Every structure is written in structure tokens, then in C-alpha cells.
Amino acid sequence: MTTRNVTSIALRFYLLGYGGSVLPRTARTILLRSQWHRAWLAGHIGSYAEGRRKCGVLDRQGHRYRKGPTCMPVSLAKFVHHMLHPFSEA
């Protein structure tokens, strides 16, 4: 992976979605049909690609339930933290 890909905003949105974070409805409306929204959505539903093969939620080792009361929109502070530090645990 190149440095450019690691620091791209689209990758940060993908990691935010893959971590199970839900964007607030207003943010999703603003980002609608953009590359960043598509990256978040692909991460949220758990799809990714390995080489030319596309993989999905069922191909992952772990499973995270992505609906229900535990899946609340992230706060603005958490959103900013994820955008600035995409690989941190917090």
C-alpha cells in the first residue's frame, strides 16, 4: 500500500464505516453520491476487494451486527478523531 492510499480521505471514510460507525443523517445527505459516501458505505456493509476478487461480509473472519440500538450515529468529536487518526483504537 502506498503512502498516498493510506492517507486518502476515502480510505478514512472506509475505515470509519468498517469500524461500525454510522454517519449522522445530515452528513450522509451532504455526502450523498460522492466518493467519500461510497467508501463509507462499502466499509459499513463490509465489502472489499483482494486483487480482482470482490469480497463481502460473509468472507470476513469476524462479524459485527450492524443494525439495532448499538449502531448509533457517531458524535462530531469521534468523527473528527477518526478522520485525523484512522488507525487508532479509540
C-alpha positions as CSV (number, residue, x, y, z in Angstrom):
1,M,0.0,0.0,0.0
2,T,1.4,3.4,-0.9
3,T,1.5,6.4,1.4
4,R,-1.0,8.2,-0.9
5,N,-3.6,5.4,-0.4
6,V,-3.0,5.2,3.4
7,T,-3.7,8.9,3.9
8,S,-6.6,9.3,1.4
9,I,-9.8,10.7,2.8
10,A,-11.8,7.9,1.0
11,L,-9.8,5.3,2.9
12,R,-10.5,7.1,6.2
13,F,-14.3,7.0,5.4
14,Y,-14.0,3.3,4.5
15,L,-12.3,2.6,7.9
16,L,-14.9,4.6,9.7
17,G,-17.7,2.6,8.2
18,Y,-15.8,-0.7,8.6
19,G,-15.4,0.1,12.3
20,G,-19.2,0.1,12.6
21,S,-19.6,3.9,12.9
22,V,-22.7,5.3,11.5
23,L,-22.6,8.8,9.9
24,P,-25.3,11.2,11.0
25,R,-28.2,11.5,8.5
26,T,-27.2,15.1,7.7
27,A,-23.7,14.1,6.9
28,R,-24.9,11.3,4.7
29,T,-27.2,13.7,2.9
30,I,-24.4,16.2,2.3
31,L,-22.0,13.4,1.1
32,L,-24.7,11.6,-1.0
33,R,-23.4,10.1,-4.3
34,S,-19.8,11.2,-3.5
35,Q,-16.7,9.0,-3.5
36,W,-16.5,9.5,0.3
37,H,-20.1,8.3,0.9
38,R,-19.5,5.3,-1.3
39,A,-16.3,4.5,0.6
40,W,-18.1,4.7,3.9
41,L,-21.0,2.6,2.7
42,A,-18.6,-0.1,1.3
43,G,-16.9,-0.2,4.7
44,H,-20.2,-0.2,6.6
45,I,-21.6,-3.2,4.7
46,G,-18.2,-4.9,4.8
47,S,-17.3,-5.2,1.2
48,Y,-13.7,-5.0,0.0
49,A,-11.5,-6.3,-2.8
50,E,-8.5,-8.6,-2.8
51,G,-6.8,-8.2,-6.1
52,R,-9.5,-8.6,-8.7
53,R,-11.8,-10.7,-6.5
54,K,-14.6,-8.8,-4.6
55,C,-15.3,-10.0,-1.2
56,G,-18.2,-9.2,1.2
57,V,-19.4,-9.6,4.7
58,L,-19.6,-13.3,4.6
59,D,-15.9,-13.7,3.7
60,R,-14.7,-11.9,6.8
61,Q,-13.3,-13.7,9.8
62,G,-15.3,-11.6,12.3
63,H,-18.9,-10.4,12.1
64,R,-20.3,-7.3,13.6
65,Y,-24.1,-6.8,13.9
66,R,-24.6,-3.5,12.0
67,K,-28.2,-2.7,12.9
68,G,-30.1,-2.0,16.1
69,P,-29.7,0.1,19.1
70,T,-25.9,-0.4,19.3
71,C,-25.4,1.2,15.9
72,M,-25.9,4.9,16.7
73,P,-24.5,7.8,14.7
74,V,-21.1,9.0,15.8
75,S,-20.6,12.3,17.6
76,L,-18.8,15.1,15.8
77,A,-15.8,14.7,18.1
78,K,-15.5,11.0,17.3
79,F,-15.9,11.7,13.6
80,V,-13.1,14.3,13.6
81,H,-10.9,11.9,15.7
82,H,-11.4,9.1,13.1
83,M,-10.6,11.4,10.2
84,L,-7.4,12.7,11.9
85,H,-6.2,9.3,13.3
86,P,-7.8,6.5,11.2
87,F,-5.7,3.7,12.6
88,S,-6.1,4.4,16.3
89,E,-8.0,2.1,18.6
90,A,-10.1,4.7,20.3
